[in-house]
Amino acid sequence: MLPCHVPYPVPINLEKQIELDGDYAKLITKEAAKAELVPLINSNYSYDQEWWFEDPVNDIGKLDGKLVRSIGPLVSMMIESWGGKPVFVAPKEVFQSAERGVVDGINMGVATYSSWKLWNVMPHMVNANMFYGNIIYMMNKNKFDDLSAANQKALKESAVEAEAWLKPRYEGWVDQRVGNAVMSGGGSAVSMDEDRTQELVDDIAKKWTPEVNQACGKPLADNIRALFASHQD
């Protein structure tokens, strides 16, 4: 992972996700080049990270000592700030941890959660939309530079075309899985109030901003935050 390729606490409007992901990839192109990489394909909703609990949760900002599976430093900071305790659990052990009560909650991507049938053991979802980051599939820069200008252009265009093709199919697949899980498993899926989400995100952003400034350098970090701000309404 690139030092600057980090999630950031911000609620994003994903209506123009393809454009957002493309602009984000451009911003970190120089960072990628330092690692001899070229950003190519943005993974659709790679950070559709949401939250699940054994029992319904009305306010994710009040975890009251719950043990919640974390995916990294930002999520751990969120969990601790909200009164919970982060637990690092390897992906292959998540199902068993939930089933055996090792954790009370899970933070994970919706697609992965649904694919692993975790709804059966932890059925109550909170759709919080609290942070953005995206997994970018990159190509070796030397290999890319060896291509002709025409082939470089064609490769980039086909990558964007693939993202646009996949987006509605991915969204439909996820919505179907969530709907089926709620209808058949006695679970629930609730969305956080936008004002409450913003309140929680603003608090975390104050703590996380220095981390991003250090990782990216403030000029690049400012550009990334400006891009996110343009996709919040």
C-alpha positions in Angstrom: 0.0 0.0 0.0 1.2 3.5 -0.8 2.0 5.7 2.3 -0.7 8.2 1.1 -3.3 5.6 0.0 -5.3 5.7 3.2 -9.0 5.9 4.0 -10.4 9.3 5.1 -13.4 10.0 7.4 -15.9 11.7 5.1 -19.5 10.9 4.0 -19.4 10.8 0.2 -22.2 11.1 -2.4 -21.4 8.2 -4.7 -23.6 9.3 -7.7 -20.5 10.3 -9.5 -18.3 7.6 -8.1 -16.5 6.9 -11.4 -15.4 10.5 -11.7 -14.4 10.7 -8.1 -12.3 7.6 -8.2 -10.7 8.7 -11.4 -9.8 12.1 -10.0 -8.5 10.5 -6.8 -6.3 8.1 -8.8 -4.8 11.1 -10.7 -4.0 12.9 -7.4 -1.9 9.9 -6.2 -0.2 9.2 -9.6 3.1 10.8 -8.5 3.0 8.7 -5.2 2.4 5.6 -7.3 5.3 6.4 -9.6 7.6 6.5 -6.7 6.7 2.8 -6.2 7.1 2.2 -9.9 3.3 1.8 -10.4 0.6 3.3 -12.6 -3.0 3.5 -11.3 -5.2 1.7 -13.7 -8.6 0.3 -12.5 -10.5 1.6 -9.4 -12.4 -1.2 -7.7 -16.1 -0.4 -7.5 -17.2 0.3 -4.0 -14.0 -1.2 -2.6 -14.6 0.8 0.5 -18.3 0.0 1.0 -17.3 -0.7 4.5 -20.2 -0.9 6.9 -21.1 -2.2 10.3 -22.9 -5.3 11.6 -24.0 -6.3 15.1 -25.5 -9.3 16.9 -28.2 -7.0 18.3 -29.7 -3.9 16.7 -27.7 -0.7 17.2 -29.5 2.7 17.0 -26.5 5.0 17.4 -23.1 3.7 16.3 -21.5 6.5 18.3 -22.5 4.7 21.5 -20.9 1.3 21.4 -20.9 0.9 25.2 -17.9 -1.4 25.4 -18.8 -3.6 22.4 -16.0 -5.6 20.8 -15.9 -4.7 17.2 -13.8 -6.2 14.4 -11.5 -3.5 12.9 -9.8 -3.4 9.5 -7.1 -0.8 10.4 -6.0 2.3 12.3 -8.8 4.7 11.2 -11.6 2.2 12.1 -9.9 1.4 15.4 -9.8 5.1 16.2 -13.6 5.3 15.4 -14.4 2.3 17.5 -12.4 3.6 20.5 -13.9 7.1 20.2 -17.4 5.7 20.3 -16.7 3.7 23.4 -16.0 0.3 21.9 -13.0 -1.9 21.8 -11.4 -2.7 18.4 -10.4 -6.3 17.8 -8.2 -7.4 14.9 -9.5 -10.6 13.4 -8.0 -12.3 10.3 -10.6 -12.5 7.4 -10.7 -16.3 7.4 -11.5 -16.2 11.2 -14.3 -13.6 11.1 -17.2 -16.1 10.7 -16.0 -18.2 13.7 -15.4 -15.1 15.8 -18.9 -13.8 15.2 -20.4 -17.2 15.7 -18.6 -17.8 19.0 -19.2 -14.4 20.4 -15.5 -13.3 20.2 -16.8 -10.0 18.7 -20.1 -8.1 19.1 -19.8 -6.3 15.9 -18.0 -6.4 12.5 -16.7 -3.7 10.1 -16.4 -5.1 6.6 -17.3 -4.5 3.0 -20.9 -5.3 2.2 -20.0 -7.6 -0.8 -17.5 -9.6 1.3 -19.9 -9.9 4.2 -22.7 -11.1 2.0 -20.5 -13.6 0.1 -19.3 -15.1 3.3 -22.9 -15.5 4.6 -22.1 -13.6 7.8 -25.7 -12.3 7.9 -26.6 -15.7 9.4 -24.5 -15.0 12.6 -24.6 -11.2 12.8 -27.8 -9.9 11.1 -28.2 -6.3 12.0 -26.5 -3.8 9.6 -25.9 -0.1 10.1 -25.3 1.8 6.8 -23.2 4.7 8.1 -21.3 5.9 5.0 -18.5 7.3 7.2 -15.2 7.0 5.2 -13.8 6.8 1.8 -10.7 5.2 0.4 -10.5 3.0 -2.7 -8.6 0.0 -3.8 -6.8 0.8 -7.0 -5.4 -1.9 -9.2 -2.1 -0.7 -10.6 0.3 -1.8 -13.3 4.1 -1.9 -13.3 5.2 1.5 -14.5 8.1 0.1 -16.7 5.7 -2.3 -18.4 3.2 0.5 -19.0 5.9 2.9 -20.3 7.0 0.2 -22.8 3.5 0.4 -24.4 2.9 2.7 -27.3 1.0 5.9 -26.6 -2.0 4.5 -28.5 -2.0 1.3 -26.4 -1.6 3.3 -23.1 -4.6 5.3 -24.1 -6.6 2.3 -25.0 -5.7 0.5 -21.8 -6.8 3.5 -19.6 -10.0 3.9 -21.6 -10.9 0.2 -21.3 -10.3 0.4 -17.5 -12.8 3.3 -17.2 -15.3 1.4 -19.4 -15.0 -1.7 -17.2 -15.7 0.4 -14.1 -18.8 1.9 -15.7 -20.0 -1.5 -16.8 -19.5 -3.0 -13.4 -21.0 -0.2 -11.2 -24.7 -0.9 -11.7 -24.2 -4.6 -11.6 -22.3 -4.5 -8.4 -24.9 -2.2 -6.8 -27.8 -4.4 -7.9 -26.0 -7.5 -6.5 -25.3 -5.9 -3.2 -28.9 -4.5 -2.8 -30.3 -7.9 -3.6 -28.1 -9.7 -1.1 -28.9 -7.2 1.7 -32.7 -7.4 0.9 -32.6 -11.2 0.8 -30.7 -11.3 4.1 -33.1 -8.9 5.9 -36.3 -10.6 4.5 -35.2 -14.2 5.2 -33.0 -14.0 8.2 -34.8 -11.8 10.6 -32.1 -9.2 10.4 -32.3 -5.4 9.8 -30.5 -2.7 7.7 -30.8 0.9 9.0 -29.2 4.1 7.7 -27.6 6.6 10.0 -29.1 10.0 10.3 -27.1 12.3 8.0 -26.6 15.0 10.7 -25.5 12.4 13.2 -23.1 10.8 10.7 -21.6 14.2 10.0 -21.2 14.9 13.7 -19.3 11.7 14.3 -17.2 12.1 11.1 -16.2 15.7 12.0 -14.9 14.5 15.4 -12.8 11.7 13.9 -11.5 13.9 11.1 -10.0 16.2 13.7 -7.9 13.3 15.0 -7.2 11.7 11.7 -6.2 14.8 9.7 -2.6 14.9 11.2 -2.1 11.3 10.2 -3.0 12.0 6.6 -1.0 15.2 6.5 2.0 13.3 7.6 1.5 10.4 5.2 0.7 12.5 2.1 2.3 15.9 2.8 -0.1 18.7 3.5 -0.4 20.0 -0.1 -1.5 16.6 -1.5 -3.7 16.0 1.6 -5.4 19.3 1.1 -6.1 18.5 -2.6 -7.6 15.1 -1.6 -9.8 16.7 1.0 -11.0 19.3 -1.5 -11.9 16.5 -3.9 -13.9 14.8 -1.2 -15.7 18.1 -0.4 -16.8 18.4 -4.0 -18.6 15.1 -3.7 -20.4 15.5 -0.4 -23.6 17.2 -1.7 
